[in-house]
Amino acid sequence: MATKMKQKYDKYWGDVDKMNKLLYIAAVLDPRLKLQFIGFTLKWMYDDEKAIFDLTKDVELATYELYAHYENQMEVGGDSSSQTEVDDNGGNVDLVAEYMKQMQKERGVVNNTELDRYYEFQS
């Protein structure tokens, strides 16, 4: 039985290059763990520094690609959860977008994506 368990482990976890990146993307989305956790756990499990670095970069790239895809979908389809008001001229105003613009002006925030800010915030 232990041999079969080892074979299953090796099939899914034995080789860093063959691992399913979705498991790590899910871990990155946990605000307690983020991207640093990926490198930490891989170093604990494997000795191949280059493979660990490559997988960590692949996961980071995948999260940026997912974010870009989501952001593009929101621009094309519109944000249904965004609050809109009618301005004095009869046009719609996106209150969330206006608020974010105001916050950037007040704080002098560099135009980073939300994902960049998520990675930078230390929990």
Secondary structure, DSSP 8 states (H G I E B T S, - for coil): -HHHHHHHHHHHHS-GGGS-HHHHHHHHTSTTTHHHHHHHHHHHH---HHHHHHHHHHHHHHHHHHHHHHHHHHHHH--TTS-EEE-TTS-EEEHHHHHHHHHHHHHT-----HHHHHHHS--
